[in-house]
Amino acid sequence: MDEQEKTIEITCRNCEESFSVPESALSHPDVPCSKCGFINHLATPGTFSRPKVLEKLAVIFGDGIDDGSHQGILTFFTGGTGLIVIVILAIIYSQFSGEAPTAGTANVKSSTITNSIGMELVLIPAGTYMMGSNQGAEEETPVHSVTISKPYYLGTHEVTAGQWIEVMGEQPMFQMPTDNPVLLITWEQAKQFCKKLSKMENASYRLPTEAEWEYAIRAGSNTEFYWGDLYAEGYGWCHVNSGRPTRSTHQVGSLKPNAWGLFDMSGNVGEWCEDYYSSYSTADQVDPAGPAEGKLRVVRGGDYTTIPIGLRSASRGKSAADSPGPGFRVVKNP
């Protein structure tokens, strides 16, 4: 009688359930979970599941930390002086991970409209909020008071590939499912889309200002993420949940919205804003529109490749106006 092959217990990084695999299966670095199908990428062929701290670090820094080519990194983190770094990084991770509060996630819409191409927009009320954060990068400071003096309609979803084709009459540079957000669009192309859509609808469409964008994602919240101070699954497509082994965008509206009914404000694709990028002022501001000139335009929201802390409401990005990369959503003036 043949001796039964030994099995090894693996903990899935996605569903966190344990499952058994034959010892021989560990000769390949990618092991699918038998419970949820998630592909678990092991540190090196033949090794067991990573220590819990390395699981946390992988969420912060991505799968590169457990790639076979980074064996030296693993050796450092599991020995001697690396323990100090582990403690520090584990503390940082604890600030941005865990179960999020449930407050502030209700899908409450004051007023919505749908235009002729099926684009839904929600009315964002006027109001005042504190823009920026002291918990992130220096470019997010100083925290300052911003008043949005007039209501405006904002797309509940990022502009999709299908909507792009309908308005522009051509495929985008990067073809994807029509219900996924359009991607690899320059700021200049996004502006052209708004111009054509305005003509089609006999209305005024534009990109949001950076202040309008952050006001909208916060939806009355003052926490690091619009759902709370801790990162949690189910709100934004990013590095840790957008697919293995190849990450990708996802159908708009497939995760939870914020309190004003806006989907994918965190993750999926980055979003162009109208403004030139610049440092914040300490002064209180009313309807700020950014500087009159500059070199780079603002990009907000993070995308499907972003690590979780990049999904925070105050997190900022920037890119050249003629550089294809982000997607966008539109504002309609009432």
MOBELCOR-V930368 format. One record per helix or strand of 3 or more residues. SS is the DSSP state (a for helix, b for strand). FROM is the first residue (numbers start at 0). TO is the last residue. If there is no record, write none. Layout:
((SS/FROM/TO) (SS/FROM/TO))
//
This chain:
((b/6/10) (b/17/21) (a/22/26) (b/29/31) (b/38/40) (a/51/60) (a/62/65) (a/67/76) (a/81/93) (b/111/113) (b/119/123) (b/126/130) (a/137/139) (b/143/147) (b/151/154) (a/160/167) (a/186/200) (b/204/206) (a/209/217) (b/270/275) (b/296/299) (a/307/310) (b/315/318) (b/329/331))
//
